[in-house]
Amino acid sequence: MPGEESTAELQAAGLQQLEQESAAAGEQLRATVAQGEQLLVSLQAALSNIHTAQLEMQKIAADQFIDAYTGANTL
C-alpha cells in the first residue's frame, strides 16, 4: 500500500522537522537566558553603586550637620 508508506514517511519527516525546530528554539532560549543573566549582573552592579553613593552622600550630610551645630567651623 503506497499510501501508508507515504504517510509514514511524511510523519517521520514532519517529526524530524519538529525536532530541529525544537532544538533551535532551545538554543535561542539558552542564549536569551544567558543574556538575561548578564543584564541582571549589570543591574545589580548599578544598584550597588547607587547604594554606595547614597551612603556617601548621607555621611557628608551628617558631617556637615555635625559641623554646623557643634561650632566646628567657628573660631
Secondary structure, DSSP 8 states (H G I E B T S, - for coil): -HHHHHHHHHHHHHHHHHHHHHHHHHHHHHHHHHHHHHHHHHHHHHHHHHHHHHHHHHHHHHHHHHHHHHTTT--
